[in-house]
Amino acid sequence: MLSPQRVPMPGLPMSVTIWEVGPRDGLQNESAIVPVDVKLEFLDRLAAAGLGVIEATSFVHPQWVPQLADADDLLTRLAPAPGVRYPVLVPNQRGLDRALALGVREIAIFGSATETFAKRNLNRTVDESLTMFEPVVHRARTEGLRVRGYLSMCFGDPWEGEVPISQVVSVARRLVGLGCDQLSLGDTIGVGTPGQVTALIRALTDAGVGPDRLAVHFHDTYGQALANTLAALQAGVTTVDSSAGGLGGCPYAKSATGNLATEDLVWQLHGLGIETGVDLPALVRTSLWMAQRLGRQSPSAVVRALAAEATS
């Protein structure tokens, strides 16, 4: 299968951790309910393709995310691949109870940089959501779990418009102060551009939250995800969220299209000489397999470009 020519650029990391969100953030936005057997095979295929961090599911109430109502069944039946991490999203204490009962060792919480999205997504203000998260994070850390904090609407909000960098930094510092090991900066509606990315990471670094504590989570609504990723790498970030085949969006922000496709990310990273541990042909075959089960073409440019080779 065709692969990119490796031409490194100065000032970039030697390796990058890809945080695969397809099984959670991707499938939660499908209109159809994907059977648990298909989800389990998806997780196994992603692990076999070399992805070391795969966000498996969410313990959000099934009333809000019915596509992931099978979380307990999924994790009960999951046979973890050696060396692979399977974090799950938890919204509250009840979600943490379920995660701990199933032996989960890594969780994520999901906050907002803007008041409107916090109210629409969590039915709470930003302050109220942080108050809700505080005991969750404290208990998780006490139990020895890793905790990631997602921060959405970092680069723009469909209701509030431009989001000041100072506002993002303020909420980010509070999330880190709760005890989050890592903070993922979300461009939830895909409006960000590289200058914004550079400026935000610089401001966070100046505020004591350096790139070693950060990840980035870009949507490709306006075609900026890869450019924004490169800006983040140049600023020192070494963890990038992406979704196999470009699955996913945001159920609470209707203008948001799919996440950055993992295949597109891997193509760029490998072309830059950056190690990922990912077998791109195997990943392409996995996304083609999932697209068939969803009954539609993958939105990933790399998957579409390599589809003929992958199936020949």
C-alpha positions, 0 to 999 in steps of 0.5 A: 500500500502507498505510504508517505515519503518521510521528510522530517521537519525541525522542532517536532516531537520524535513520537506522538501518542494517538488517542483514538476516540472512534469507539466512543466519540465516533459511534455515539453520533451514529443514528443507528445503534451499533451491535456490541459484537461489532463494537468489540471487533472494532476495538480489537481491530484498532488494537491490532493496528497498533493504537495504544490508547482507545477510548472504549465507551461512555457511562453517560445516561442512555437517555442522552446517548442511547448508542452507548447504552451497552457500556457495561456489557461491552466492558464485561466482554472486552478482552484487553489487548496487552499494553493497550489503554482503554479509558472511558468517559464518566459524567458523574459519581454514578458513572465512576461507580460503574467504571470502578465496578468493571475494573476501569483504570482510566477515565475522562470527564467532559467540561466546557469553556463556555457557559452556553455549551455547559448548560446544553451539554451538562445542564449546569453552569461552568462553576456547577460542572466543576463542582460536580467533577471535583469529587469524581476526580478526587475519588478516581485519583484516590483509587489510582486511576488516571484522569483526563479532562476534556475542555470543549469549545476552546476555539469558538462556540456556535451560540457565543461566537469567539471564545477569549483565550483568557476564558479558556485558560481560566477554566483549563487551570481549574480543571487541572487544579481538580487533579486531571493528569491531562487536558484535551483542548477541543475545537468542538465545531472546527473553527480554529486556525493555527494561530489560535492554537499557537496562542492558546498553548502559549497562554496555557504554558505561561499560566503553568499548564505546559504542553506536556499536560495537553492534548488536542482534539480537532474537528475538520468542519472547515478543513483546518484539523491537520494544520491545527495539529501541526501547530500544536506539535510545533508548540510541544504537544505530543498527544493528539485525539482522532477517530478512525475513519473520521467518525464522530461529531458532537450531538450538542453542536449541530454544526460540528462535523467529524473528528480528525480522521486517524488515517489522515493524522497518521499519514501526516505524522509518518510523512514527518518522520514521527513515530506512532506505532500504527500500521496504516494499512491495517487501520485503513482496512478497519475503517473500511470494514466499519464503514460497510457496517454503517452503510456509508463511505468513510469521510477520511481522505486517506481511507478513500484514497487507499480503499482500492489498494486495501481491498485488492 
